[in-house]
């Protein structure tokens, strides 16, 4: 196994202890409303989240953060972090991105002896940077010599697994049904990776408003299993 492959598997592991399992990204709202209620509607939720939300937000930031590192543009990294914070309109999702990013830094900063990681981590600790998850993901991947397209593959796969796992738990679905969804969206993941290699900066922040609304409504649900 190459070091880059091992690093990718480690970085994109859905079980990495950064708290991703605690966030449903508004899915819990859709389930309680009855909008997502079976395997068909679950697959629609997953595909729409990936193609109309993640593509234009987190995946784009991970891609651009990777580029900023390669181009030695540290100020650009800080600007991306600030922009990512600005477009996260639902408070719970904004806080989720910060918490997950900070925990990812906490995991990889001690084992990744790179000056950019160290400086960025220090800036986060001193509140000079926010440390959003996709920005941290992109930086970590770049410092670990993971090729960009493979980094994006891991990023989208990690997101997809998280959404599917939440569907299985909340609807609920059978484990086999969850695996069928993951298998069926493989072509979509390939398309999204190809599109995210060179993201359109003018499209960042473009997403389906319904997801933002569901995430805001989640804050007021009577009962909740997830933090977002």
Secondary structure as UniProt FT lines:
FT   HELIX           3..11
FT   TURN            14..15
FT   HELIX           20..22
FT   TURN            25..26
FT   HELIX           27..33
FT   HELIX           39..52
FT   HELIX           54..56
FT   HELIX           58..70
FT   TURN            71..72
FT   HELIX           74..87
FT   HELIX           91..109
FT   TURN            110..111
FT   HELIX           115..125
FT   TURN            126..127
FT   HELIX           133..143
FT   TURN            144..145
FT   HELIX           148..171
FT   HELIX           175..184
FT   HELIX           186..196
FT   TURN            197..198
FT   HELIX           201..203
FT   TURN            204..205
FT   HELIX           209..218
FT   TURN            219..220
//
